[in-house]
């Protein structure tokens, strides 16, 4: 599958808002309202991705609410609760120099500055201080994603991340 045709999960429908088919959205984007600019959405219903268009949406308190085309009452949106919202990779803007989408880092090979392979990025997690690469091989490693300190180079073309990291740690 071409990288630009990959689906990236950007949020989740978390509930119903009002009686006219609006839904509450738990957005993984920063800021959270950015999820509304990536249209159309793909939502997973009965294990199948379906395209939906956003009629309207806005930030609401600490969340986001949206009205989707074809869903005009509480009963029609009830089936959407707890469904993932995804967009195609090409719908996202290009990352700024020195910035990376987590989805693009997943699957990359991680090597030390001495060329010792540590495994592949399985996923990332957010901590209070910095993001952390979860690298899997013969064991799991948690490597802070701190550019120019721990992470020395990210080569998106060759899909490798070079780190200043003790392979025994």
Residue pairs with C-beta under 8 A, 6 or more apart in sequence:
3 89
3 104
4 88
4 89
4 90
5 88
5 89
5 90
6 88
6 89
6 103
7 42
7 49
7 86
7 87
7 88
7 89
8 86
8 87
8 88
8 89
8 92
8 101
8 103
9 28
9 84
9 85
9 86
10 27
10 28
10 29
10 35
10 38
10 85
10 86
10 87
11 25
11 26
11 27
11 28
11 29
11 35
11 64
11 84
11 85
12 25
12 26
12 28
12 82
12 83
12 84
12 85
13 23
13 24
13 25
13 26
13 43
13 77
13 80
13 81
13 82
13 83
13 85
14 23
14 24
14 25
14 26
14 63
14 81
14 82
15 23
15 24
15 81
16 22
16 23
16 24
16 74
16 77
16 78
16 81
17 23
17 24
17 60
17 65
18 74
19 73
19 74
20 67
20 72
20 73
21 67
21 68
21 71
21 72
21 73
21 74
21 76
21 77
22 65
22 66
22 67
22 77
23 65
23 66
23 67
23 68
23 71
23 77
23 80
23 81
24 60
24 63
24 64
24 65
25 35
25 57
25 63
25 64
25 65
25 66
25 85
26 63
27 33
27 34
27 35
27 63
27 64
28 35
29 35
29 38
32 59
32 63
32 64
33 58
33 59
33 64
35 64
35 85
36 54
36 57
36 58
36 64
36 66
38 87
38 91
38 92
39 53
39 54
40 51
40 52
40 53
40 54
41 51
41 52
41 53
41 54
41 68
41 85
41 86
41 87
42 49
42 50
42 51
42 52
42 85
42 86
42 87
42 88
43 49
43 50
43 52
43 80
43 83
43 84
43 85
43 86
44 50
44 83
44 84
44 86
45 79
45 80
45 83
49 86
52 68
52 69
52 70
52 71
53 68
53 69
54 66
54 67
54 68
54 69
55 66
55 67
55 68
55 69
56 66
56 67
57 64
57 65
57 66
57 67
58 64
58 65
68 77
68 80
70 76
71 77
71 80
89 103
92 101
95 101
95 104
98 147
100 154
100 156
102 123
102 124
102 131
104 156
105 121
105 124
105 133
105 145
105 154
105 161
106 121
106 122
106 123
106 124
107 120
107 121
107 159
108 120
108 121
108 154
108 159
108 160
108 161
109 117
109 119
109 120
109 159
109 160
109 161
110 117
110 118
110 119
110 120
110 121
110 133
110 135
110 141
110 143
110 160
110 161
110 163
111 117
111 118
111 160
111 161
111 162
111 163
112 118
112 162
112 163
112 164
112 165
112 166
112 167
113 152
113 162
113 163
113 164
116 167
117 137
118 135
118 137
118 141
118 143
118 163
118 165
118 167
119 135
119 136
119 137
119 138
119 141
120 135
120 136
120 137
121 133
121 134
121 135
121 161
122 134
122 135
122 136
122 140
123 134
124 131
124 132
124 133
124 134
124 145
125 131
125 132
125 134
126 132
129 144
130 144
130 145
130 146
131 144
131 145
132 142
132 143
132 144
132 145
133 141
133 142
133 143
133 144
133 145
133 151
133 161
134 140
134 141
134 142
135 141
135 142
135 143
141 165
141 169
143 150
143 151
143 163
143 165
144 150
145 151
147 154
149 164
150 163
150 164
150 165
151 161
151 162
151 163
152 162
152 163
152 164
153 160
153 161
153 162
154 161
154 162
155 161
155 162
